Amino acid sequence: MRESTGGTRERIKAVALELFTEQGYEKTSLREIAERLNVTKAALYYHFKSKDDIVASFVEDRLEKMDALNAWAATQPATLATRRELITRYADTMFGGEQPSVMRFFEQNQTVLKSLASGQQMRGRMMQLVDALCRGDDSPAAQLRAALSLFAVHTSWFAVRAPDITNEERRQLALEVADELLGAIGAGAAAKPDESAAATSGSPRG
């Protein structure tokens, strides 16, 4: 049976990612990708005109996932439960399928990402997720904690250097750190009414 166009495209992306990881983005050519796939360079060009196009396809996949997360978050109440579910769903998109390899590639090739329009769009999507995670608490501290909770998921790929740690253990550790940060969002705002009530009840009566 002839392979579908979509199947061929995904196979190209998988092989390109292997080569980018093995020998580096700059040192990998389209010809080498075609050779490993055992297809002609013309067949490869049908799907991708350049290496940048291949990288852009990885970024576009990320953008689609982030758009779905932001759309879901917009329908949910601004609660700690929502924040926890959102960061868990975000971690799932980072650790599922080929994403571990993709994220390692992104981390090692920041210059390539910055040169792509789709790469620049990722920052905007990330800020939308930050806003969703601290919705209901617009304090600078909440914004920072929300951003750092996302960063905890990202940095788990390179900041945790334990040689025997599994991807699932890495994911759980990232979520534990993120949860500590998210737990403080909105806490100050929730305490203010109680503090005000205490101050009123404790004030001297005339």
Buried (B, 14 or more C-beta within 10 A) or exposed (E): EEEEEEEBBBBBBEBBBBBBBEEEBEEBEBEBBBBBBEBEEEEBEEBBEEBBEBBBBBBBBBBEBBEEBBEBBEEBEBEBEBBBBBBBBBBEBBBEEBBBBBBBBBEBBEEBBEEBEBBEBBEEBBBBBBBBBBBBBEEEEBBBBBBBBBBBBBBBBEEEEEEEEEBEEBBBBBBEBBBEBBBEBBEEEEEEEEEEEEEEEEEEEE
